[in-house]
Amino acid sequence: MTTVAPLAGVRIIEASMLGPAAITQNLTDLGAEVIKVEPPNGDYGREMTWPIVDGTSLLFLHANRGKKSIVLDLRTDEGIEVFKELAKGADAVVEAMRPGALARRGLGYEDLKAINPEIVFMTISGYGMTGPYKDLPSHGIAYDTWAGIVPPAYDEEGFCYIPEHVSIGINAAPVMGAMGILAGIIKARATGEGCQMEIAQADAAAATDWLRSETWKAYERPEDEVTGNKADDYERRAPGTGGMKEGVRYQMYDTSDGHILFMSSEQSFWKSFCENVGRPDLFEKWPGSKFADHARGNRELQRELRDIFLTKTSAEWMAWAADNDALLAPVNTPQTLADDPHFKDRLPWLPKETHGADMLPSPVKVVGGELSDPGMAPTLGQHTDEVLRDVLGLDEARIASLREAGAVR
């Protein structure tokens, strides 16, 4: 296969700390050159959260893979000047920290636009550049609790705790933000005019969970205007997956060794399932509606299906589904997912030996080719001399003077 880098020729200068650095990880995977400008003490994300792999956090290794690290002290005039020189030849600058941090150093959008009219300036932060929470310090779970995604849980002694959940804001905002960066670069290359954008991880969490919040908003309308599905006799259900609890034809079931997800909510799939499993009587008795029929609350049918699914292993049911065009899906855990044959085919691990930790590759596929290897996350200042020499074209004397001034480390 041919190795390809779809974003070859795109250069991004990034000032980042902690998880928001993931906004450009998506772009390095696709071949962009990302130069991570670090303060003398570095991004302390290297030490934040578990697990720690050979002294560096998995969070840092994943979010910063494929980047180049240069140490600039932006408290010095010389360091600020080097940053401007980098921005002058870049497509985008990313401020992955509290909004305004770069502007306070004379490196905000207006400052950089004056030397590079095509620059795209993206800020990714916790709560964004406006609103009553904009200046609050925050961490990743805050965006999900703010967005109403993570309900409080209680232990056996009655103490409240954070339940296990998928983090939405810190994962969605980098993807949405990366899309914004690319949109800005396309516009700048077409028109010669850059732009300033921002994204809040809290906003991204809310936007990702749009169905639930928009459903509750819709339910504020009169019931003769906003109803449930025809299959439920138009009765309103709880929003999103909350309305799935009483489902029968769309539900999880025990198998002989695990679980399976059954999804025959369309009448045609339901009929096919009943016939192929040797139980046409189930369809005859409960044909249901044409679309979106979960046979809600039908315990008699649920018992029948429970007994049917217990007759095979999960793997046997998936093989049966492939042979019978049935709507079944595996029910994995983060531990068992890696053993799933579809996972093995689609997401081969990036190995620890070349990336510092075993991690998942980009989900983007290039048909007929493969993405170039992003490589390992950088050590602090690993590429300082390389960037100064090869990107900016500085000679040894200038580099030495910058070191003497304390601008670079």
Rosetta blueprint (number, residue, H / E / L):
1 M L
2 T E
3 T E
4 V E
5 A L
6 P L
7 L L
8 A L
9 G L
10 V L
11 R E
12 I E
13 I E
14 E E
15 A E
16 S E
17 M L
18 L L
19 G H
20 P H
21 A H
22 A H
23 I H
24 T H
25 Q H
26 N H
27 L H
28 T H
29 D H
30 L L
31 G L
32 A L
33 E E
34 V E
35 I E
36 K E
37 V E
38 E E
39 P L
40 P L
41 N L
42 G L
43 D L
44 Y H
45 G H
46 R H
47 E H
48 M L
49 T L
50 W L
51 P L
52 I E
53 V E
54 D L
55 G L
56 T E
57 S E
58 L H
59 L H
60 F H
61 L H
62 H H
63 A H
64 N L
65 R L
66 G L
67 K L
68 K E
69 S E
70 I E
71 V E
72 L E
73 D L
74 L L
75 R L
76 T L
77 D H
78 E H
79 G H
80 I H
81 E H
82 V H
83 F H
84 K H
85 E H
86 L H
87 A H
88 K H
89 G L
90 A L
91 D L
92 A E
93 V E
94 V E
95 E E
96 A E
97 M L
98 R L
99 P L
100 G L
101 A L
102 L L
103 A H
104 R H
105 R H
106 G L
107 L L
108 G L
109 Y H
110 E H
111 D H
112 L H
113 K H
114 A L
115 I L
116 N L
117 P L
118 E L
119 I L
120 V E
121 F E
122 M E
123 T E
124 I E
125 S E
126 G L
127 Y L
128 G L
129 M L
130 T L
131 G L
132 P L
133 Y L
134 K L
135 D L
136 L L
137 P L
138 S L
139 H L
140 G H
141 I H
142 A H
143 Y H
144 D H
145 T H
146 W H
147 A L
148 G L
149 I L
150 V L
151 P L
152 P L
153 A E
154 Y E
155 D L
156 E L
157 E L
158 G L
159 F L
160 C E
161 Y E
162 I L
163 P L
164 E L
165 H L
166 V L
167 S L
168 I L
169 G H
170 I H
171 N H
172 A H
173 A H
174 P H
175 V H
176 M H
177 G H
178 A H
179 M H
180 G H
181 I H
182 L H
183 A H
184 G H
185 I H
186 I H
187 K H
188 A H
189 R H
190 A H
191 T H
192 G L
193 E L
194 G L
195 C E
196 Q E
197 M E
198 E E
199 I E
200 A E
201 Q H
202 A H
203 D H
204 A H
205 A H
206 A H
207 A H
208 T H
209 D L
210 W H
211 L H
212 R H
213 S H
214 E H
215 T H
216 W H
217 K H
218 A H
219 Y L
220 E L
221 R L
222 P L
223 E L
224 D L
225 E L
226 V L
227 T L
228 G L
229 N L
230 K H
231 A H
232 D H
233 D L
234 Y L
235 E L
236 R L
237 R L
238 A L
239 P L
240 G H
241 T H
242 G H
243 G H
244 M H
245 K L
246 E L
247 G L
248 V L
249 R L
250 Y E
251 Q E
252 M E
253 Y E
254 D E
255 T L
256 S L
257 D L
258 G L
259 H E
260 I E
261 L E
262 F E
263 M E
264 S L
265 S L
266 E L
267 Q H
268 S H
269 F H
270 W H
271 K H
272 S H
273 F H
274 C H
275 E H
276 N H
277 V L
278 G L
279 R L
280 P H
281 D H
282 L H
283 F H
284 E H
285 K H
286 W L
287 P L
288 G L
289 S L
290 K L
291 F L
292 A L
293 D L
294 H L
295 A L
296 R L
297 G L
298 N L
299 R H
300 E H
301 L H
302 Q H
303 R H
304 E H
305 L H
306 R H
307 D H
308 I H
309 F H
310 L L
311 T L
312 K L
313 T L
314 S H
315 A H
316 E H
317 W H
318 M H
319 A H
320 W H
321 A H
322 A H
323 D H
324 N H
325 D L
326 A L
327 L L
328 L E
329 A E
330 P E
331 V L
332 N L
333 T L
334 P L
335 Q L
336 T L
337 L H
338 A H
339 D H
340 D L
341 P H
342 H H
343 F H
344 K H
345 D H
346 R H
347 L L
348 P L
349 W L
350 L E
351 P L
352 K H
353 E H
354 T H
355 H H
356 G L
357 A L
358 D L
359 M E
360 L L
361 P L
362 S L
363 P L
364 V L
365 K L
366 V L
367 V L
368 G L
369 G E
370 E E
371 L E
372 S L
373 D L
374 P L
375 G L
376 M L
377 A L
378 P L
379 T L
380 L L
381 G L
382 Q L
383 H L
384 T H
385 D H
386 E H
387 V H
388 L H
389 R H
390 D H
391 V H
392 L L
393 G L
394 L L
395 D L
396 E H
397 A H
398 R H
399 I H
400 A H
401 S H
402 L H
403 R H
404 E H
405 A L
406 G L
407 A L
408 V E
409 R L
